[in-house]
């Protein structure tokens, strides 16, 4: 399914603000799996991520009259899910082990993996390198590259300025490029 365009989100925002259940249902169907994958990057559990997203949509509907059609509904949804995911983690007493399934799904979303061993190895390396980025750089990078948000939408989700988002992404790309160059130099000698 194609990702909805900005105009579609503006239409949904206006209709949901007017209590249009069909528009809400359409938004839900369009964004649910993306938001579950996004929440799972925090929770590392699909079931809790799904619960968080469902609760987020309930909250959106309950607060629909406060929706500003002039603001990005997409960024607003991501911010709700992000905040609820962080609350979930904060309220949880034990550390959550990282799930290989979630990492694998994120990689497949980020790039199509060739079946040869080199491509698989390189994909694993990129996943490791992304996980090693500082938390805010990683978050900005993933929202940009994996979730398709623009800098203003990411700024809204992360509650920072678009310039800060840009700085995080530039720093992440610089670090990833450096690690890749180091890796490709080593692998060409073996």
C-alpha positions in Angstrom: 0.0 0.0 0.0 1.3 3.5 -0.9 2.0 5.8 2.0 -0.6 8.6 2.2 0.3 12.0 1.0 0.3 15.2 3.1 -3.0 16.3 1.5 -4.6 13.0 2.6 -3.6 13.6 6.2 -5.0 17.1 6.1 -8.3 15.7 4.8 -8.4 13.1 7.6 -7.6 15.7 10.2 -10.4 17.9 9.1 -12.9 15.0 8.8 -11.9 13.4 12.2 -12.2 16.9 13.8 -15.7 16.8 12.5 -16.2 13.3 14.1 -16.3 11.4 10.8 -15.8 7.8 11.8 -15.1 6.7 8.2 -12.2 9.1 8.0 -10.9 7.8 11.4 -11.2 4.2 10.2 -9.4 5.0 7.0 -6.5 6.7 8.9 -6.4 3.7 11.3 -6.2 1.2 8.5 -3.6 3.2 6.7 -1.2 3.9 9.6 -1.8 1.0 12.0 1.0 -1.4 10.9 3.5 1.4 10.4 2.8 2.7 13.9 3.0 -0.8 15.5 6.5 -1.2 13.9 7.5 2.2 15.2 6.2 1.4 18.7 8.0 -1.9 18.6 11.3 -0.2 18.1 10.8 1.0 21.7 9.0 -2.0 23.3 10.7 -4.8 21.3 7.4 -6.6 21.7 4.7 -6.7 18.9 1.8 -7.3 21.3 2.6 -4.4 23.6 3.3 -2.2 20.6 -0.1 -3.1 19.1 -1.7 -2.2 22.5 0.1 1.1 22.5 -1.1 2.0 19.0 -4.7 1.0 19.7 -4.6 3.2 22.9 -3.1 6.0 20.8 -5.9 5.9 18.3 -8.5 5.8 21.1 -6.8 8.9 22.6 -6.8 10.6 19.1 -10.6 9.9 18.8 -11.3 11.1 22.3 -9.4 14.3 21.7 -10.4 14.8 18.1 -11.9 18.3 18.7 -8.4 19.5 19.7 -6.9 18.4 16.4 -5.4 21.3 14.5 -6.0 20.6 10.8 -3.1 23.0 10.1 -0.6 20.8 11.9 0.7 17.5 10.7 -1.6 14.7 11.8 1.0 12.2 10.9 3.6 13.8 13.2 0.9 14.1 15.9 0.2 10.4 15.7 3.8 9.5 15.8 4.3 11.8 18.8 1.4 10.1 20.7 2.8 6.7 20.0 6.3 7.7 20.9 5.2 9.2 24.2 3.0 6.2 25.1 5.9 3.9 24.2 8.3 5.8 26.5 5.7 5.8 29.2 5.3 2.0 28.8 9.1 1.6 29.1 9.3 3.9 32.1 6.5 2.1 33.9 8.0 -1.3 33.2 10.2 -2.6 36.0 12.4 -5.0 34.1 14.6 -4.4 31.0 13.3 -5.7 27.7 15.6 -7.9 25.7 15.9 -6.8 22.1 14.1 -9.0 19.6 15.9 -10.2 16.5 12.5 -10.3 14.7 12.0 -6.5 15.2 15.5 -5.7 14.0 15.1 -7.9 10.9 11.8 -6.3 10.1 13.3 -2.8 10.4 16.1 -3.8 8.1 13.8 -5.2 5.5 11.8 -1.9 5.6 14.9 0.2 5.2 16.4 -1.7 2.3 15.8 -4.7 0.1 18.3 -7.4 1.0 20.0 -9.4 -1.7 20.1 -13.1 -1.1 23.9 -13.4 -1.3 26.0 -13.7 1.8 27.8 -10.4 1.4 24.5 -8.4 1.3 23.2 -10.3 4.3 26.4 -9.6 6.2 26.4 -5.9 5.3 22.7 -5.6 6.3 23.5 -7.1 9.7 26.4 -4.7 10.1 24.2 -1.7 9.2 21.7 -2.8 11.8 24.4 -3.1 14.4 25.8 0.3 13.5 22.4 2.0 13.7 21.8 0.4 17.1 25.2 1.9 18.2 24.2 5.4 17.4 23.4 7.8 20.3 19.7 7.4 21.2 18.5 10.8 19.7 20.5 10.3 16.5 19.1 6.8 16.1 15.6 8.0 16.6 15.9 10.9 14.1 17.6 8.6 11.6 15.0 5.9 11.9 12.0 8.3 11.7 13.5 9.8 8.5 14.7 6.7 6.7 12.4 4.0 8.0 9.2 5.9 8.7 9.5 8.5 5.9 8.9 11.5 8.1 10.3 14.9 7.0 12.4 17.0 9.3 9.5 19.2 10.5 7.5 16.1 11.4 10.4 14.5 13.1 11.0 17.7 15.1 7.4 17.6 16.2 7.7 14.0 17.3 11.0 14.5 19.1 10.0 17.9 20.5 13.2 19.6 19.1 13.8 22.1 16.3 14.1 21.0 12.6 17.7 22.2 12.7 18.4 19.8 15.6 16.8 17.0 13.6 19.1 17.8 10.7 22.1 17.8 13.0 21.2 14.4 14.4 20.7 12.9 10.9 23.9 14.4 9.5 25.9 13.1 12.5 24.2 9.7 12.1 25.0 9.5 8.4 28.6 10.6 9.1 29.1 7.9 11.7 27.5 5.2 9.5 29.6 6.3 6.5 32.7 6.1 8.6 31.9 2.7 9.9 31.0 1.5 6.4 34.3 2.8 5.0 36.2 1.1 7.9 34.3 -2.2 7.3 34.7 -2.1 3.5 38.4 -1.5 3.9 38.8 -4.5 6.1 36.6 -6.8 4.0 38.5 -6.0 0.8 41.7 -7.2 2.5 40.2 -10.6 3.5 
